[in-house]
Amino acid sequence: MAADKTVILVTGANSGIGLETVKALAATSSNFHVLLGSRSAEKGDHAVSEIRTALGDSMKGAISVLQIDVCDQNSIVAAKEQIESQFGKLDILINNAGIIVHEQVDVMTSLRRTFETNVFGQLAITETLEGLLQKSAKPYVIYVSSEQGSVTSRLDAEYKFRQIRGDHYRMSKAALNMLAACHRHNFAEWGCKVLAFNPGWCVSNLTGEKGREMRVKGGARDPKDPAIALVDIVLGKRDADIEKNGMVDLDGGLLPW
């Protein structure tokens, strides 16, 4: 049991921001053991192999795959039992898994899929793992949200993304921000730092291959940028921002709820 290690779980980590975050954490400290959360163990293994090849001798921390489906309570409980058996605690939970439903489906199906992954699953994971987080000397819960969920920005006539609809996604991220606020209040008594993090508009697989191409052409950021910011949060460099009200932004400071 690696009780001396800082145990970090990143969900939805076999691609995009999650993958880059695991990679950045593994390159940061030999004291980190990073759990790469993935719905598919096969895809998780491939991601770990990719990271090890990319980092080579610069890899410091340990990485292992944790099969976890944020929409499957049995999977979440099994993941909790595995973490408890191997490590006895969890220090940092980065709730990164998220979706944008881009298939042509009816409104109710789109809303249910979006909220199940972006909100319901996040609550289920965090509260299932709460007992393990309580065993950490310095626990963090990080919700990877989005400025698209800011009610204040949505009503700002000068907001740069005001013409983008994405109503279902925006609604889910607004709900996720409220979840972060609730857990920040609920977990304060046992010293857990809870925050919503804005990763910015990044190249990702959220909207499929066509969406990825659109993001690249549109000047979306490299997912390495939010990964670096998340490492700073894990290292305690953004604690002053966490104590204030607002989403912690990757470029520093806060964004309005």
N, C-alpha and C positions, 0 to 999 in steps of 0.2 A: 504494500500500500504506500503510494507516494504522497504521504501527508505533508511533506516538506515542499512539494511543488505547488505552484499556483495553477489550479485546474480551471480551464476556460472552455466553455461550450459555445460554438458558433453554429446556429441552425441555418439551413439552406446554404450550405457552404461548399457545394461541389462545383459552383461556377460564380461568376460575377463578383460582387462586393464581398460576399462570404468567402470565396476562394482566396481573394487577394488579402483579406483580413487574416485568415489562417496563415498564409504565407508570411505576411508582415510580422505577425506574432512569433512565428517559429524562427524568424531571423533576428528577433530582438533579445531574447533572454533564454539561457539554459535552464532557468527556473520555471519556465512555462511548460505545461503539458496541455496541448490544444486538442480538443475533441472536435473533429470535423463532422458536423451533423449533416446527414444526407438521407433522403427517403429511400434511395437505392444504395445498398452496400457496395454494389459493383461500381457505380458511378463515384462513390466515395473513395474506394480503393484507387480508381483511376486518377482522381484529383490529388490524392496524397502522393502517388507516384510522380505526377506532374510537378508538384511542389518540390519534392526531394530532388528531382532532376534540375529544376530551375535554380534552387538555392545551392546545391552542391556543398562545398565545404563551409559556406556561410550559414548553414542551418545550425541553430543553437538549441532550440527547444524541441520537445518531442511532439509528434502528431499521431493520433490514432482515429480511426473511423468509428462514429457512433450512428447506427441506423436509427433514425427517428423521423416519423411522419407527423407533422404538427396537427394534422386533422384526424389522427387515430389515437384515441386515449390509451388503447392497449399498447401501442408502440411507445407512447410517452412514458407509461408506467414501466415498461421493460427497460427503457433507456435510463430511467431513474434508478432502477435496481442495479443496472450494470455500473453506473457511476458510483453508487453507494458501495458496491462490492469491491471495486477496484481502487477507489480513492477515499471513500468515507465522507466526502464533502464536495461542494462545488463553490468556487470562489467568484467566478464571473460568468454571467449568462448574457450572451449577445443574441437577442431575438432578431435575426436577420431575414428569416424566411418570409417571402411575400410574393404576391402575384398581381398581374393585371389581366383580366379576362378579355382576350382580344378575339375569341371565336364569336361567330354570329349565333348567339343564343338569346332566349327571351329574358326580359328584365329581371324576373325573380330568380332565375337560374344564375345570372351574372352576379346579382347581389349576394346570393347565398354562397357562391364559390369565393367571391372576394372577401366577404366578412369571415367566412370559416377559416381561411388561411391567415388573413391580415389582422384579425382581432380575436376570434374565439380560440384558435390554436395557441396564440401568444399567451392568453390568460391561462389556458389549461397547462401549458408547459411550465410557466412561472410558478403557479400555485402548486403543481405537483413536485417541483424541485425546491420549493421554499424551505423545507426542512434541511436539505443539504446546504443551501445557501446560508442558513442560520449557523452552520458549523464553521463558516469561514471567519477569519479575523478581520477581513476587509472586503465584504461582498459588494458586488455591483450587479445591477440588472439594466441592460442597455436595450432599448427598443429602437430598431432602425425604422424611423418613421419617414416623413417627407414634408417639405414646406408646402406641398400641394394640399396637406391637411390643415393648414392654418386658416381659420375662419377670418382672422384679421386681414391677412393678405388677399383672400378671395374677394373681399369687398373693397380693396384698394385699387382705385382706377389707374394707378401708376405701376401696379405689380407687373413684372416682366412676363409672367406666364398666365396673365388674365384671360387670354383668348383660348387657352386649352380647356376643353370640357373635362373629360375624365371624371364625371360626377361620382361614379361608384367607387373608384379608387380614392378620390378626395374624401368621401364620406368615411371610408374604412380607416384612413390615416388620421382623420379627426377623432374617430372613436379610439384609435390606438393611443393618441395623445392623452385622452381622458383616462385610459387604462393606466398609462404611465403615471399620471397625476395621482390616481387612486392608490397605486402600489407605492408610490413615493410617500404618501401619507400613512398607509397601512404598515409599511415596513420600517418606518423611521425609528420605532421603539427598539428594534434590534440592530440598528446601525447600518442598514443597507442603503446604498446610494442608488437611486433610480432616476433614469433620464430618458427622454425621447431625443433621438439624434437625427439631424438632417444630413443625408449623404450627398445632396445635390443631384443634378441631372447627369447620370453616368451611362456609359456604354454597358449594356446588360442584355440578358436573354428574357427580360420580363415580357416583352411584346413580340417574341418570336424572332426569327431570322430577319424578316423584313423590317421589323421595328428596330432591330440592332443596326441594320444598315442605315436606317433613317437617323438614328442617334449619332452614328459616326459622321454622316454627312452634315448633320446639324450642329456639330461641334460639341457634343456631349463629352463630359470629362472622363478621364481614365479612372476605372474603379480603384486603382491604387491610391488615389487621393483620399477618399473616405477611409480606406484601410489604414492609412498613416494617421489620420485623425482619431480613429478608434483605438489605435495603439497608445496614443497620447492619453486618452481617457482611461485606459486600463492602467497606465503608469501613474495615474493620479494628477496629471498635469492640467486637467480641466475641472478639478473639484470645485473651484470658486464659481465657475459657471453653473455647475450642477445645483448649487445651493440657491440659485436665483430662479425666477419664473420664466419659462420659455424653452423652446427647442434648442439644444446645443448644436451649433452649426459647424460644419467641417472647416470653415475658414476662420473660425474664432468667433467669440461672442454668442449672442442668442438671437433667435427669431421668434416672433410673436405667436402665441397660441391662436 
